[in-house]
Amino acid sequence: MRPLKLTLYVIGFFQLVLGLAFLAAPGLVARQLGFAPAAPGWANWLLAMMAARFLGYAYGMFWAARHPDGASPWIHTMIVIQAIDWLATVAYLHSGDVTLRQVTTASFMPVVFIAALAWFHPRRSTRHPTQASGDGKLASSIRGGSSR
């Protein structure tokens, strides 16, 4: 479970940093990424709403890292989010609306995150019931035997 926990903490950290940056200084972040001319003021409202989602998923990834066996819904939704992020990034790069310099890590990190989440998914690391029970009671009840 250790690689999964590390993966979830790293993803949570990315979400936290992006959330705090877009919430605290959306215009500054947009300028730092080279988006010019400046967007109208209402665009910062959209960025602040996006920041709320980043922060919510940061919380979810940190929770999942502490409870990986019960975290499948968080993991599955993050895989979907990362897939959408990456597909949107590729589409906007292809159309020329953004550059590699502007999208920075969004050009490759979603693929890395998806691969890690899929590879280290709790389903892949579950043990056979006989190994998990320790005393044989669970295995015996699965085979139809008595655990008394």
Backbone as ProteinMPNN parsed JSONL, in Angstrom:
{"seq_chain_A": "MRPLKLTLYVIGFFQLVLGLAFLAAPGLVARQLGFAPAAPGWANWLLAMMAARFLGYAYGMFWAARHPDGASPWIHTMIVIQAIDWLATVAYLHSGDVTLRQVTTASFMPVVFIAALAWFHPRRSTRHPTQASGDGKLASSIRGGSSR", "coords_chain_A": {"N_chain_A": [[0.81, -1.198, 0.0], [2.11, 1.142, 0.322], [3.267, 2.515, -2.051], [0.869, 3.408, -3.235], [-0.175, 5.128, -1.268], [1.828, 7.116, -1.252], [1.56, 8.055, -3.885], [-1.056, 9.123, -3.749], [-0.674, 11.153, -1.835], [1.132, 12.8, -3.242], [-0.43, 13.587, -5.459], [-2.439, 14.887, -4.027], [-0.934, 16.996, -2.965], [-0.258, 18.434, -5.325], [-2.868, 19.233, -6.028], [-3.535, 20.808, -3.807], [-1.625, 22.919, -3.891], [-2.23, 24.094, -6.399], [-4.908, 24.768, -5.916], [-4.724, 26.625, -3.753], [-3.166, 28.623, -4.974], [-4.755, 29.473, -7.197], [-6.979, 30.351, -5.817], [-6.044, 32.359, -4.055], [-4.645, 34.173, -5.713], [-5.684, 34.526, -8.52], [-5.444, 36.086, -10.908], [-2.718, 36.757, -10.93], [-1.537, 34.208, -11.139], [-2.475, 33.467, -13.668], [-1.17, 35.423, -15.219], [1.504, 34.681, -14.687], [1.578, 32.276, -16.004], [1.601, 33.163, -18.525], [-0.672, 34.022, -19.858], [-2.139, 36.22, -21.893], [-3.862, 38.755, -23.646], [-4.924, 40.143, -20.458], [-7.578, 38.438, -18.89], [-11.128, 39.135, -18.685], [-12.559, 40.431, -15.6], [-14.478, 38.639, -14.589], [-13.467, 36.157, -15.189], [-11.717, 35.507, -13.174], [-13.47, 34.789, -11.177], [-14.374, 32.323, -12.13], [-11.957, 30.946, -11.979], [-11.573, 30.978, -9.211], [-13.699, 29.37, -8.41], [-12.855, 27.005, -9.6], [-10.604, 26.628, -8.052], [-11.756, 25.916, -5.613], [-12.599, 23.34, -6.162], [-10.15, 22.096, -6.676], [-9.086, 22.267, -4.071], [-10.95, 20.748, -2.657], [-10.499, 18.224, -3.795], [-7.861, 17.912, -3.039], [-8.16, 17.549, -0.291], [-9.624, 15.145, -0.467], [-7.729, 13.396, -1.64], [-5.747, 13.362, 0.341], [-7.236, 12.246, 2.417], [-7.789, 9.769, 1.25], [-5.219, 8.726, 1.102], [-4.754, 8.127, 3.735], [-6.664, 6.205, 4.174], [-6.59, 3.976, 2.256], [-7.803, 1.506, 1.477], [-10.525, 1.978, 1.493], [-10.869, 3.889, -0.416], [-11.581, 3.816, -3.094], [-13.711, 5.216, -4.585], [-12.743, 7.912, -4.52], [-10.305, 7.547, -5.828], [-11.125, 6.579, -8.346], [-12.632, 8.782, -9.345], [-10.61, 10.684, -9.467], [-8.971, 9.584, -11.435], [-10.654, 9.878, -13.662], [-10.894, 12.686, -13.711], [-8.197, 13.392, -14.208], [-7.872, 12.235, -16.726], [-9.686, 13.738, -18.276], [-8.518, 16.268, -17.908], [-6.04, 15.854, -19.211], [-6.824, 15.201, -21.863], [-8.164, 17.573, -22.567], [-6.027, 19.353, -22.382], [-4.316, 18.388, -24.426], [-6.002, 18.832, -26.638], [-6.276, 21.648, -26.615], [-3.621, 22.383, -26.897], [-3.137, 21.326, -29.438], [-4.845, 22.907, -30.988], [-3.569, 25.289, -30.802], [-4.2, 27.203, -28.959], [-3.014, 27.268, -26.468], [0.337, 27.003, -25.167], [3.152, 24.72, -24.756], [4.776, 25.774, -22.757], [2.925, 27.224, -21.298], [1.104, 25.291, -20.355], [2.649, 23.693, -18.818], [3.256, 21.253, -16.449], [0.86, 19.976, -16.965], [0.921, 18.768, -19.371], [1.979, 16.251, -19.12], [1.788, 15.149, -16.491], [-0.895, 14.283, -15.813], [-1.055, 11.811, -17.185], [0.935, 10.349, -15.898], [-0.135, 10.323, -13.297], [-2.56, 8.917, -13.725], [-1.566, 6.416, -14.588], [-0.125, 5.61, -12.286], [-2.17, 5.562, -10.324], [-3.831, 3.593, -11.395], [-2.081, 1.39, -11.492], [-1.305, 1.022, -8.802], [-3.702, 0.63, -7.586], [-6.075, -0.201, -5.018], [-7.515, -2.611, -5.498], [-5.778, -4.154, -6.993], [-3.929, -4.909, -5.151], [-5.126, -6.468, -3.256], [-5.368, -9.186, -0.976], [-5.609, -12.776, -0.96], [-8.459, -14.25, 0.675], [-7.729, -16.235, 2.6], [-5.133, -15.576, 3.344], [-5.56, -13.06, 4.408], [-7.14, -13.448, 6.653], [-5.747, -14.61, 8.778], [-6.343, -16.315, 11.04], [-7.735, -18.324, 9.864], [-10.507, -18.463, 10.074], [-12.157, -16.842, 8.376], [-11.519, -17.933, 5.862], [-12.39, -20.545, 6.274], [-15.145, -20.138, 6.614], [-15.812, -19.199, 4.102], [-15.365, -21.454, 2.551], [-17.428, -22.938, 3.406], [-17.276, -24.214, 5.778], [-17.396, -24.59, 9.366], [-16.775, -22.006, 11.718], [-16.561, -22.321, 14.35]], "CA_chain_A": [[0.0, 0.0, 0.0], [2.982, 2.313, 0.428], [3.322, 3.319, -3.276], [-0.427, 4.061, -3.435], [-0.249, 6.261, -0.339], [2.724, 8.152, -1.76], [0.91, 8.613, -5.081], [-2.19, 9.944, -3.324], [-0.139, 12.363, -1.207], [1.702, 13.666, -4.294], [-1.556, 14.185, -6.189], [-3.05, 15.838, -3.103], [-0.072, 18.172, -2.894], [-0.494, 19.195, -6.558], [-4.195, 19.838, -5.933], [-3.486, 21.842, -2.77], [-0.864, 24.075, -4.385], [-3.025, 24.755, -7.445], [-6.086, 25.362, -5.298], [-4.349, 27.83, -3.007], [-2.698, 29.651, -5.908], [-5.871, 30.019, -7.97], [-7.9, 31.033, -4.916], [-5.413, 33.553, -3.486], [-4.175, 35.146, -6.709], [-5.963, 33.961, -9.841], [-4.891, 36.922, -11.968], [-1.263, 36.615, -10.907], [-1.213, 32.886, -11.676], [-2.719, 33.529, -15.114], [-0.065, 36.197, -15.812], [2.725, 33.876, -14.588], [1.494, 31.243, -17.04], [1.741, 33.821, -19.818], [-1.951, 34.253, -20.528], [-2.315, 37.639, -22.172], [-4.102, 39.826, -22.682], [-5.622, 39.76, -19.233], [-8.981, 38.06, -19.061], [-12.033, 40.016, -17.929], [-12.631, 40.149, -14.172], [-15.309, 37.479, -14.266], [-12.678, 34.935, -15.348], [-11.16, 35.19, -11.855], [-14.536, 34.085, -10.456], [-14.308, 30.933, -12.579], [-10.737, 30.365, -11.423], [-11.8, 30.759, -7.776], [-14.549, 28.176, -8.305], [-11.978, 25.878, -9.92], [-9.747, 26.452, -6.88], [-12.525, 25.184, -4.605], [-12.573, 21.926, -6.546], [-8.783, 21.642, -6.395], [-8.937, 22.106, -2.621], [-11.771, 19.606, -2.278], [-9.807, 16.994, -4.177], [-6.669, 17.787, -2.185], [-8.658, 16.9, 0.912], [-9.965, 13.768, -0.808], [-6.518, 12.597, -1.866], [-5.102, 13.168, 1.643], [-8.065, 11.272, 3.138], [-7.584, 8.475, 0.602], [-3.885, 8.23, 1.47], [-4.851, 7.574, 5.089], [-7.652, 5.112, 4.154], [-6.545, 3.52, 0.861], [-8.7, 0.398, 1.169], [-11.871, 2.499, 1.293], [-10.74, 5.109, -1.211], [-11.823, 3.59, -4.526], [-14.432, 6.305, -5.257], [-11.837, 9.052, -4.71], [-9.31, 7.167, -6.844], [-11.783, 6.514, -9.656], [-12.956, 10.12, -9.844], [-9.368, 11.379, -9.826], [-8.551, 9.061, -12.736], [-11.494, 10.534, -14.674], [-10.48, 14.093, -13.763], [-6.898, 13.484, -14.872], [-8.072, 11.918, -18.148], [-10.299, 14.925, -18.896], [-7.479, 17.305, -17.922], [-5.031, 15.579, -20.23], [-7.456, 15.323, -23.185], [-8.383, 19.002, -22.82], [-4.708, 19.952, -22.618], [-3.885, 17.994, -25.77], [-6.86, 19.508, -27.618], [-5.94, 23.071, -26.668], [-2.283, 22.47, -27.487], [-3.28, 21.046, -30.866], [-5.493, 24.046, -31.643], [-2.684, 26.444, -30.708], [-4.699, 28.181, -27.99], [-2.037, 27.32, -25.386], [1.647, 26.461, -25.533], [3.728, 23.823, -23.756], [5.238, 26.599, -21.639], [1.775, 27.616, -20.489], [0.446, 24.158, -19.698], [3.692, 23.119, -17.948], [3.146, 19.839, -16.095], [-0.411, 19.398, -17.436], [1.169, 18.025, -20.611], [2.394, 14.866, -18.859], [1.471, 14.628, -15.156], [-2.117, 13.477, -15.758], [-0.764, 10.444, -17.627], [1.691, 9.729, -14.805], [-1.066, 10.088, -12.192], [-3.477, 7.84, -14.115], [-0.817, 5.159, -14.577], [0.184, 5.246, -10.9], [-3.407, 5.2, -9.633], [-4.294, 2.3, -11.918], [-1.127, 0.335, -11.133], [-1.29, 0.806, -7.358], [-5.096, 0.601, -7.128], [-6.261, -1.198, -3.951], [-7.978, -3.903, -6.044], [-4.617, -4.917, -7.481], [-3.083, -5.366, -4.05], [-5.873, -7.235, -2.253], [-4.853, -10.536, -0.755], [-6.553, -13.882, -0.911], [-9.06, -14.253, 2.002], [-7.019, -17.097, 3.531], [-3.993, -14.826, 3.849], [-6.0, -11.889, 5.153], [-7.836, -13.772, 7.899], [-4.778, -14.868, 9.835], [-6.665, -17.464, 11.873], [-8.429, -19.328, 9.066], [-11.961, -18.417, 10.233], [-12.775, -16.331, 7.168], [-11.34, -18.92, 4.805], [-13.248, -21.679, 6.588], [-16.538, -19.785, 6.359], [-15.972, -19.095, 2.646], [-15.438, -22.816, 2.027], [-18.642, -23.569, 3.898], [-17.002, -24.882, 7.052], [-17.784, -23.885, 10.585], [-15.679, -21.274, 12.344], [-16.682, -22.499, 15.812]], "C_chain_A": [[0.854, 1.263, 0.0], [3.058, 3.127, -0.867], [1.999, 4.043, -3.554], [-0.538, 5.282, -2.527], [0.618, 7.42, -0.823], [2.107, 8.84, -2.978], [-0.224, 9.55, -4.681], [-1.727, 11.228, -2.645], [0.438, 13.323, -2.252], [0.584, 14.35, -5.074], [-2.25, 15.219, -5.304], [-2.25, 17.117, -2.99], [-0.251, 19.046, -4.133], [-1.83, 19.929, -6.477], [-4.199, 20.994, -4.934], [-2.782, 23.095, -3.274], [-1.666, 24.823, -5.45], [-4.25, 25.442, -6.854], [-5.773, 26.648, -4.559], [-3.929, 28.956, -3.947], [-3.861, 30.287, -6.658], [-6.898, 30.718, -7.085], [-7.314, 32.358, -4.438], [-5.085, 34.611, -4.531], [-4.427, 34.649, -8.13], [-5.369, 34.773, -10.996], [-3.38, 36.793, -12.066], [-0.847, 35.274, -11.505], [-1.395, 32.893, -13.198], [-1.599, 34.308, -15.811], [1.236, 35.396, -15.798], [2.751, 32.773, -15.649], [1.539, 31.844, -18.446], [0.441, 34.022, -20.567], [-2.176, 35.75, -20.657], [-3.086, 37.763, -23.481], [-4.877, 39.309, -21.481], [-7.087, 39.463, -19.532], [-9.864, 39.056, -18.307], [-12.128, 39.561, -16.47], [-13.437, 38.907, -13.826], [-14.544, 36.164, -14.425], [-12.055, 34.523, -14.012], [-12.196, 34.476, -10.982], [-14.522, 32.603, -10.846], [-13.075, 30.23, -12.013], [-10.882, 30.096, -9.923], [-12.697, 29.536, -7.564], [-13.744, 26.919, -8.628], [-11.074, 25.577, -8.721], [-10.469, 25.665, -5.792], [-12.504, 23.688, -4.905], [-11.175, 21.325, -6.34], [-8.626, 21.347, -4.904], [-9.764, 20.923, -2.113], [-11.108, 18.29, -2.626], [-8.48, 16.83, -3.451], [-7.072, 17.083, -0.895], [-8.948, 15.423, 0.639], [-8.749, 12.88, -1.003], [-5.774, 12.35, -0.548], [-5.896, 12.16, 2.485], [-7.813, 9.876, 2.577], [-6.226, 7.882, 0.964], [-3.896, 7.613, 2.87], [-5.784, 6.364, 5.16], [-7.694, 4.482, 2.766], [-7.519, 2.389, 0.528], [-10.127, 0.855, 0.919], [-11.919, 3.681, 0.351], [-11.057, 4.943, -2.69], [-12.629, 4.704, -5.196], [-13.564, 7.537, -5.501], [-10.839, 8.751, -5.831], [-9.941, 7.158, -8.223], [-12.101, 7.899, -10.197], [-11.695, 10.896, -10.199], [-8.829, 10.869, -11.155], [-9.346, 9.739, -13.847], [-11.094, 11.994, -14.828], [-9.167, 14.24, -14.52], [-7.02, 13.179, -16.363], [-8.675, 13.115, -18.878], [-9.276, 16.05, -18.983], [-6.507, 17.093, -19.075], [-5.618, 15.727, -21.635], [-7.709, 16.782, -23.541], [-7.063, 19.701, -23.118], [-4.219, 19.645, -24.024], [-4.7, 18.726, -26.833], [-6.489, 20.986, -27.751], [-4.513, 23.307, -27.174], [-2.372, 22.306, -28.999], [-3.897, 22.24, -31.612], [-4.627, 25.302, -31.61], [-3.149, 27.5, -29.724], [-3.796, 28.319, -26.778], [-0.737, 26.703, -25.888], [2.122, 25.501, -24.448], [4.217, 24.596, -22.535], [4.095, 26.984, -20.728], [1.157, 26.436, -19.728], [1.385, 23.431, -18.739], [3.45, 21.632, -17.71], [1.843, 19.185, -16.562], [-0.235, 18.621, -18.73], [1.542, 16.572, -20.355], [1.973, 14.314, -17.5], [0.15, 13.866, -15.088], [-1.889, 12.023, -16.182], [-0.012, 9.686, -16.534], [0.75, 9.385, -13.65], [-2.024, 8.942, -12.511], [-2.768, 6.489, -14.035], [-0.546, 4.698, -13.15], [-1.078, 4.82, -10.156], [-3.939, 3.851, -10.104], [-3.376, 1.17, -11.451], [-1.191, -0.007, -9.643], [-2.693, 0.72, -6.752], [-5.275, -0.478, -6.054], [-6.733, -2.565, -4.454], [-6.819, -4.768, -6.478], [-3.81, -5.508, -6.332], [-3.854, -6.148, -2.989], [-5.341, -8.647, -2.183], [-5.975, -11.548, -0.819], [-7.134, -13.937, 0.5], [-8.329, -15.124, 3.014], [-5.848, -16.353, 4.149], [-4.442, -13.691, 4.747], [-6.568, -12.253, 6.516], [-6.889, -14.059, 9.048], [-5.09, -16.116, 10.636], [-7.463, -18.53, 11.133], [-9.936, -19.28, 9.18], [-12.659, -17.932, 8.976], [-12.67, -17.351, 6.049], [-12.253, -20.116, 5.029], [-14.701, -21.355, 6.289], [-16.811, -19.638, 4.875], [-16.11, -20.474, 2.032], [-16.679, -23.549, 2.513], [-18.452, -24.286, 5.214], [-17.452, -24.024, 8.223], [-16.552, -23.182, 11.166], [-15.725, -21.412, 13.854], [-15.648, -23.412, 16.363]], "O_chain_A": [[0.351, 2.347, -0.297], [2.923, 4.349, -0.801], [2.005, 5.168, -4.053], [-0.951, 6.352, -2.973], [0.186, 8.573, -0.805], [2.133, 10.066, -3.083], [-0.339, 10.652, -5.218], [-2.323, 12.285, -2.856], [0.246, 14.535, -2.148], [0.644, 15.554, -5.321], [-2.608, 16.3, -5.772], [-2.82, 18.206, -2.927], [-0.38, 20.265, -4.015], [-1.914, 21.109, -6.817], [-4.799, 22.038, -5.19], [-3.285, 24.205, -3.103], [-1.768, 26.049, -5.404], [-4.592, 26.559, -7.241], [-6.472, 27.648, -4.718], [-4.296, 30.112, -3.737], [-3.944, 31.512, -6.746], [-7.619, 31.595, -7.56], [-8.012, 33.372, -4.419], [-5.227, 35.807, -4.274], [-3.478, 34.379, -8.867], [-4.85, 34.201, -11.954], [-2.827, 36.728, -13.164], [0.096, 35.214, -12.294], [-0.548, 32.374, -13.926], [-1.131, 33.901, -16.874], [1.99, 35.419, -16.771], [3.816, 32.387, -16.13], [1.517, 31.115, -19.438], [0.448, 34.176, -21.788], [-2.376, 36.453, -19.667], [-2.941, 36.902, -24.349], [-5.409, 38.199, -21.485], [-7.734, 40.151, -20.321], [-9.396, 39.74, -17.397], [-11.805, 38.416, -16.157], [-13.113, 38.2, -12.871], [-14.943, 35.154, -13.846], [-11.885, 33.333, -13.745], [-11.836, 33.651, -10.142], [-14.645, 31.732, -9.984], [-13.14, 29.066, -11.617], [-10.369, 29.095, -9.422], [-12.475, 28.756, -6.638], [-13.935, 25.882, -7.994], [-10.811, 24.415, -8.412], [-9.857, 24.834, -5.12], [-12.402, 22.869, -3.991], [-11.04, 20.188, -5.888], [-8.097, 20.302, -4.523], [-9.319, 20.184, -1.236], [-11.15, 17.344, -1.84], [-8.02, 15.703, -3.268], [-6.411, 16.141, -0.457], [-8.564, 14.554, 1.423], [-8.747, 11.727, -0.57], [-5.234, 11.265, -0.334], [-5.313, 11.326, 3.178], [-7.644, 8.917, 3.33], [-6.1, 6.667, 1.115], [-3.136, 6.687, 3.152], [-5.705, 5.58, 6.106], [-8.76, 4.459, 2.15], [-8.012, 2.321, -0.598], [-10.869, 0.184, 0.201], [-12.913, 4.406, 0.322], [-10.817, 5.865, -3.469], [-12.265, 5.116, -6.298], [-13.639, 8.144, -6.57], [-10.567, 9.603, -6.677], [-9.355, 7.676, -9.175], [-11.87, 8.172, -11.375], [-11.708, 11.69, -11.14], [-8.28, 11.651, -11.932], [-8.776, 10.132, -14.865], [-10.969, 12.49, -15.948], [-9.038, 15.114, -15.378], [-6.34, 13.803, -17.178], [-8.231, 13.468, -19.971], [-9.173, 16.716, -20.013], [-6.189, 18.021, -19.817], [-4.981, 16.316, -22.509], [-7.495, 17.189, -24.683], [-6.993, 20.547, -24.01], [-3.76, 20.539, -24.735], [-4.141, 19.191, -27.826], [-6.399, 21.512, -28.861], [-4.24, 24.325, -27.81], [-1.753, 23.061, -29.749], [-3.506, 22.538, -32.741], [-4.916, 26.272, -32.31], [-2.563, 28.581, -29.653], [-3.797, 29.359, -26.12], [-0.711, 25.985, -26.887], [1.564, 25.47, -23.352], [4.086, 24.123, -21.406], [4.27, 27.063, -19.513], [0.736, 26.587, -18.581], [0.929, 22.627, -17.926], [3.441, 20.841, -18.653], [1.738, 17.959, -16.554], [-1.137, 17.894, -19.146], [1.44, 15.741, -21.257], [1.813, 13.1, -17.37], [0.071, 12.875, -14.363], [-2.471, 11.108, -15.598], [-0.295, 8.516, -16.278], [0.824, 8.292, -13.09], [-2.272, 8.089, -11.659], [-3.307, 5.533, -13.479], [-0.719, 3.52, -12.837], [-1.062, 3.824, -9.433], [-4.438, 3.061, -9.303], [-3.854, 0.106, -11.057], [-1.139, -1.177, -9.266], [-2.843, 0.736, -5.53], [-4.69, -1.556, -6.164], [-6.369, -3.584, -3.868], [-6.872, -5.991, -6.345], [-3.092, -6.491, -6.514], [-3.302, -6.462, -1.934], [-4.922, -9.229, -3.183], [-7.152, -11.198, -0.738], [-6.399, -13.697, 1.458], [-8.31, -14.782, 4.197], [-5.595, -16.481, 5.346], [-3.784, -13.388, 5.741], [-6.489, -11.451, 7.447], [-7.218, -13.766, 10.197], [-4.188, -16.913, 10.894], [-7.831, -19.544, 11.728], [-10.613, -19.998, 8.443], [-13.643, -18.532, 8.544], [-13.655, -17.603, 5.355], [-12.828, -20.644, 4.077], [-15.424, -22.203, 5.765], [-17.921, -19.918, 4.423], [-16.884, -20.657, 1.093], [-16.949, -24.667, 2.075], [-19.387, -24.908, 5.717], [-17.84, -22.867, 8.056], [-15.438, -23.702, 11.11], [-15.011, -20.705, 14.565], [-15.62, -23.658, 17.568]]}, "name": "protein", "num_of_chains": 1, "seq": "MRPLKLTLYVIGFFQLVLGLAFLAAPGLVARQLGFAPAAPGWANWLLAMMAARFLGYAYGMFWAARHPDGASPWIHTMIVIQAIDWLATVAYLHSGDVTLRQVTTASFMPVVFIAALAWFHPRRSTRHPTQASGDGKLASSIRGGSSR"}
